[in-house]
């Protein structure tokens, strides 16, 4: 088992800045799906897609700041969404 290192902790705190390099002002306003498609198209690191996956799917975000603010309001240990279809 590995323990987080300082570099991992530092990277986790920089994700909003890294997200800004892939989602500029021209990307907004946008829905969750549009932002995810943009990140994929621009070959963003998977951890940015993970952060985005925690955002509400039905909301349209007007700016990067609004998106980051929404994600910052989530509990630190937000439960992961299941990828399994409901039974």
Backbone as CSV, one residue per row, in Angstrom:
resi,resn,N_x,N_y,N_z,CA_x,CA_y,CA_z,C_x,C_y,C_z
1,UNK,0.849,-1.177,0.000,0.000,0.000,0.000,0.894,1.238,0.000
2,UNK,0.524,2.209,-0.804,1.320,3.427,-0.867,0.617,4.539,-0.113
3,UNK,1.419,5.424,0.429,0.864,6.577,1.117,1.042,7.798,0.248
4,UNK,0.126,8.748,0.309,0.254,9.951,-0.513,1.524,10.703,-0.169
5,UNK,2.115,11.252,-1.196,3.318,12.045,-0.989,2.970,13.513,-1.055
6,UNK,3.915,14.350,-0.685,3.691,15.791,-0.731,3.380,16.241,-2.149
7,UNK,4.028,15.629,-3.145,3.772,16.037,-4.527,2.343,15.714,-4.942
8,UNK,1.806,14.586,-4.454,0.419,14.246,-4.752,-0.521,15.250,-4.103
9,UNK,-0.255,15.588,-2.846,-1.090,16.562,-2.153,-1.030,17.911,-2.870
10,UNK,0.157,18.293,-3.307,0.324,19.571,-4.003,-0.437,19.551,-5.323
11,UNK,-0.361,18.428,-6.040,-1.071,18.314,-7.314,-2.579,18.407,-7.087
12,UNK,-3.074,17.785,-6.025,-4.498,17.840,-5.733,-4.965,19.269,-5.494
13,UNK,-4.140,20.088,-4.905,-4.535,21.466,-4.629,-4.413,22.355,-5.858
14,UNK,-3.738,21.889,-6.888,-3.552,22.695,-8.099,-4.529,22.358,-9.213
15,UNK,-5.434,21.419,-8.993,-6.302,21.009,-10.088,-7.124,22.146,-10.679
16,UNK,-7.572,23.153,-9.896,-8.310,24.240,-10.546,-7.456,25.003,-11.566
17,UNK,-6.193,25.222,-11.238,-5.304,25.901,-12.181,-5.071,25.050,-13.421
18,UNK,-4.909,23.759,-13.204,-4.699,22.849,-14.329,-5.962,22.779,-15.192
19,UNK,-7.120,22.777,-14.549,-8.379,22.760,-15.285,-8.492,23.991,-16.177
20,UNK,-8.018,25.114,-15.680,-8.071,26.363,-16.448,-7.233,26.300,-17.718
21,UNK,-6.197,25.479,-17.733,-5.382,25.366,-18.942,-6.119,24.617,-20.046
22,UNK,-7.100,23.814,-19.679,-7.867,23.047,-20.663,-9.235,23.662,-20.962
23,UNK,-9.774,24.423,-20.018,-11.092,25.041,-20.190,-10.949,26.556,-20.073
24,UNK,-10.722,27.211,-21.175,-10.590,28.663,-21.171,-11.943,29.348,-21.171
25,UNK,-11.945,30.681,-21.123,-13.201,31.439,-21.092,-14.111,31.149,-22.282
26,UNK,-13.544,30.799,-23.424,-14.346,30.501,-24.609,-15.156,29.226,-24.510
27,UNK,-14.898,28.414,-23.502,-15.630,27.150,-23.321,-16.974,27.343,-22.624
28,UNK,-17.187,28.524,-22.073,-18.377,28.770,-21.250,-19.286,29.773,-21.919
29,UNK,-20.588,29.723,-21.648,-21.316,28.779,-20.791,-21.340,27.397,-21.438
30,UNK,-21.418,26.384,-20.577,-21.398,25.012,-21.068,-22.024,24.063,-20.065
31,UNK,-22.564,22.988,-20.609,-23.112,21.919,-19.776,-21.985,20.990,-19.339
32,UNK,-22.293,20.157,-18.393,-21.349,19.150,-17.915,-20.834,18.311,-19.084
33,UNK,-21.738,17.822,-19.919,-21.350,16.948,-21.025,-20.432,17.660,-22.009
34,UNK,-20.707,18.933,-22.288,-19.857,19.696,-23.196,-18.455,19.879,-22.599
35,UNK,-18.389,20.157,-21.309,-17.097,20.324,-20.648,-16.316,19.012,-20.642
36,UNK,-16.996,17.906,-20.391,-16.332,16.599,-20.415,-15.802,16.300,-21.815
37,UNK,-16.603,16.570,-22.829,-16.164,16.338,-24.211,-14.959,17.205,-24.552
38,UNK,-14.959,18.444,-24.085,-13.830,19.347,-24.336,-12.568,18.824,-23.675
39,UNK,-12.674,18.367,-22.426,-11.506,17.819,-21.733,-10.966,16.592,-22.458
40,UNK,-11.853,15.739,-22.927,-11.426,14.542,-23.655,-10.758,14.932,-24.973
41,UNK,-11.392,15.835,-25.696,-10.844,16.277,-26.984,-9.460,16.905,-26.822
42,UNK,-9.261,17.624,-25.733,-7.984,18.305,-25.498,-6.987,17.427,-24.737
43,UNK,-7.356,16.165,-24.559,-6.486,15.163,-23.918,-6.031,15.579,-22.512
44,UNK,-6.990,16.052,-21.762,-6.724,16.445,-20.371,-6.457,15.203,-19.527
45,UNK,-5.695,15.351,-18.458,-5.440,14.216,-17.563,-6.747,13.691,-16.957
46,UNK,-6.771,12.413,-16.701,-7.995,11.776,-16.206,-8.449,12.330,-14.864
47,UNK,-7.530,12.805,-14.026,-7.967,13.324,-12.720,-8.844,14.570,-12.886
48,UNK,-8.681,15.309,-13.984,-9.558,16.465,-14.217,-10.962,16.000,-14.586
49,UNK,-11.049,14.933,-15.349,-12.366,14.359,-15.657,-13.020,13.826,-14.388
50,UNK,-12.220,13.268,-13.495,-12.769,12.785,-12.229,-13.367,13.947,-11.441
51,UNK,-12.633,15.050,-11.348,-13.168,16.217,-10.633,-14.476,16.676,-11.277
52,UNK,-14.488,16.765,-12.600,-15.697,17.195,-13.299,-16.851,16.223,-13.068
53,UNK,-16.550,14.950,-12.920,-17.617,13.956,-12.738,-18.420,14.193,-11.461
54,UNK,-17.876,14.960,-10.534,-18.575,15.256,-9.288,-19.560,16.417,-9.424
55,UNK,-19.497,17.121,-10.548,-20.394,18.266,-10.772,-21.779,17.785,-11.202
56,UNK,-22.801,18.575,-10.902,-24.157,18.207,-11.327,-24.248,18.108,-12.851
57,UNK,-24.858,17.057,-13.345,-24.936,16.829,-14.791,-25.954,17.727,-15.477
58,UNK,-26.907,18.251,-14.747,-27.984,19.024,-15.370,-27.752,20.527,-15.337
59,UNK,-26.697,20.945,-14.725,-26.444,22.387,-14.568,-25.585,22.918,-15.715
60,UNK,-25.885,24.137,-16.136,-25.029,24.812,-17.113,-24.147,25.793,-16.344
61,UNK,-22.870,25.694,-16.549,-21.907,26.547,-15.861,-21.573,27.743,-16.725
62,UNK,-21.599,28.921,-16.105,-21.362,30.166,-16.830,-19.884,30.521,-16.939
63,UNK,-19.046,29.962,-16.049,-17.622,30.288,-16.046,-16.849,29.186,-15.324
64,UNK,-15.541,29.203,-15.527,-14.678,28.269,-14.821,-14.763,28.506,-13.319
65,UNK,-14.839,29.763,-12.923,-14.922,30.093,-11.503,-16.168,29.489,-10.873
66,UNK,-17.282,29.532,-11.602,-18.526,28.947,-11.092,-18.388,27.430,-10.948
67,UNK,-17.751,26.795,-11.921,-17.544,25.350,-11.869,-16.654,24.975,-10.684
68,UNK,-15.535,25.657,-10.534,-14.612,25.356,-9.442,-15.274,25.629,-8.091
69,UNK,-16.055,26.691,-8.006,-16.772,26.987,-6.762,-17.740,25.859,-6.425
70,UNK,-18.471,25.368,-7.418,-19.409,24.260,-7.202,-18.653,23.022,-6.713
71,UNK,-17.544,22.712,-7.345,-16.773,21.541,-6.949,-16.142,21.719,-5.581
72,UNK,-15.796,22.940,-5.232,-15.210,23.215,-3.926,-16.201,23.093,-2.792
73,UNK,-17.498,23.145,-3.096,-18.529,23.044,-2.071,-18.870,21.602,-1.732
74,UNK,-18.327,20.658,-2.504,-18.608,19.252,-2.261,-17.821,18.778,-1.050
75,UNK,-18.340,17.817,-0.316,-17.572,17.255,0.795,-16.276,16.647,0.272
76,UNK,-15.220,16.671,1.086,-13.922,16.132,0.681,-14.032,14.699,0.217
77,UNK,-14.818,13.898,0.890,-14.935,12.488,0.543,-16.291,12.205,-0.080
78,UNK,-16.617,12.969,-1.104,-17.898,12.767,-1.775,-17.945,11.357,-2.347
79,UNK,-19.064,10.670,-2.178,-19.131,9.311,-2.685,-19.039,9.301,-4.213
80,UNK,-18.338,8.339,-4.720,-18.222,8.210,-6.167,-19.550,7.746,-6.732
81,UNK,-19.865,8.241,-7.888,-21.101,7.811,-8.541,-20.888,6.430,-9.140
82,UNK,-21.871,5.627,-9.039,-21.791,4.300,-9.599,-21.962,4.386,-11.106
83,UNK,-21.177,3.621,-11.813,-21.297,3.548,-13.265,-22.238,2.431,-13.682
84,UNK,-22.717,1.682,-12.712,-23.639,0.588,-12.994,-25.046,1.142,-13.212
85,UNK,-25.760,0.619,-14.216,-27.141,1.065,-14.403,-28.009,0.580,-13.257
86,UNK,-29.043,1.355,-12.924,-29.941,0.922,-11.837,-30.647,-0.366,-12.212
87,UNK,-30.902,-1.186,-11.201,-31.583,-2.469,-11.462,-33.029,-2.382,-11.106
